[in-house]
Amino acid sequence: QVQLVESGGGLVQPGGSLTLSCAASGSIFSIYVMGWYRQAPGNQRELVATITSGRSTKYGDSVKGRFTISRDNAKNTVYLQMNSLKPEDTAVYYCNVLLPSALNYWGQGTQVTVSS
């Protein structure tokens, strides 16, 4: 079993920055992919960014150039640096990890609200 603890969400003004963190713990030998997804009210959950154990990254089109994903393999932690935030970035952000066994885990989500 794997537990994910997310932190760093909150309220920020347009143009501001936030950093999300997600720490994984439990029965982990290694984590293949760590990532962030988001879901706004009335919308489907969408990809924000993912990063592999080899640090290959993938970003959703709407966040390219503004968000940066990184990970600390020793701490089983993934980070999402979000800059130039827009009101349309408002959503619940979910951490996700994919193990080499193909088991997939989700965090409980952290709210990010971008508003003046």
C-alpha positions in Angstrom: 0.0 0.0 0.0 1.2 3.5 -0.8 0.1 6.7 0.9 0.4 10.1 -0.8 0.4 13.4 1.2 -0.1 16.6 -0.8 0.6 20.1 0.5 1.0 23.6 -0.8 -2.4 24.5 -2.2 -4.2 27.7 -1.4 -5.4 31.0 -2.6 -3.2 33.1 -4.8 -3.7 36.2 -7.0 -3.5 36.1 -10.8 0.2 36.2 -11.8 1.3 34.7 -8.5 3.1 31.5 -7.7 2.6 28.4 -5.7 4.6 25.2 -5.1 2.8 21.9 -4.5 4.5 18.9 -2.9 3.5 15.3 -2.7 5.3 12.8 -0.5 4.8 9.1 -1.1 5.3 6.5 1.7 4.6 2.9 2.3 5.5 -0.3 0.4 7.7 1.4 -2.2 10.8 0.0 -3.7 10.8 2.5 -6.6 8.4 4.8 -8.4 8.4 4.9 -12.1 6.3 8.0 -12.8 5.1 10.8 -10.5 2.7 13.4 -11.6 0.0 16.0 -11.1 -3.4 16.1 -12.6 -6.2 18.6 -11.9 -9.9 18.8 -12.0 -12.0 21.9 -12.1 -15.8 21.9 -11.4 -17.7 20.4 -14.3 -14.5 19.3 -16.1 -12.7 16.0 -16.6 -9.5 15.4 -14.7 -6.6 16.5 -16.9 -2.9 16.1 -17.1 -0.8 18.9 -15.6 2.7 17.3 -15.6 4.5 14.0 -15.1 8.1 13.0 -14.5 9.7 9.6 -14.8 12.4 8.2 -12.6 14.9 9.2 -15.3 13.5 12.8 -15.1 11.8 12.8 -18.4 8.9 15.3 -18.2 5.6 15.8 -19.9 3.3 18.9 -19.6 -0.2 19.7 -20.4 -0.5 22.3 -23.2 -2.1 24.9 -21.0 0.7 24.9 -18.4 3.8 24.6 -20.7 6.3 27.4 -19.9 4.6 28.3 -16.6 4.8 25.1 -14.5 7.8 23.0 -13.6 7.7 19.5 -12.2 10.6 18.0 -10.3 11.2 15.1 -8.0 13.5 13.9 -5.2 13.9 10.2 -5.6 15.5 9.8 -2.2 12.5 11.3 -0.6 9.9 9.8 -2.9 8.6 13.4 -3.3 7.3 15.3 -6.4 7.0 19.0 -6.6 5.1 21.3 -8.9 6.3 24.9 -9.2 3.5 27.0 -10.6 4.2 30.5 -11.9 2.2 33.1 -13.7 -1.0 31.5 -12.4 -4.3 32.3 -14.1 -7.9 32.0 -12.9 -8.3 29.1 -15.2 -5.7 27.2 -13.2 -8.2 27.0 -10.4 -8.9 23.4 -9.6 -8.2 20.5 -7.3 -4.8 19.2 -8.0 -4.1 15.5 -7.5 -0.8 13.7 -7.1 -0.4 10.4 -8.9 2.3 7.7 -8.8 2.8 4.8 -11.0 5.0 1.9 -9.7 7.0 -0.4 -12.0 4.4 -3.1 -11.1 1.8 -0.9 -12.9 0.0 -0.2 -9.6 -1.4 3.3 -9.7 -2.1 5.6 -6.7 -3.9 8.9 -6.2 -3.6 11.5 -3.5 -6.7 13.1 -1.9 -6.2 16.4 -3.8 -5.3 19.9 -2.8 -7.3 23.0 -3.8 -5.6 25.7 -5.8 -7.7 28.9 -6.2 -6.4 31.8 -8.4 -8.5 34.9 -7.8 -8.1 38.6 -7.0 
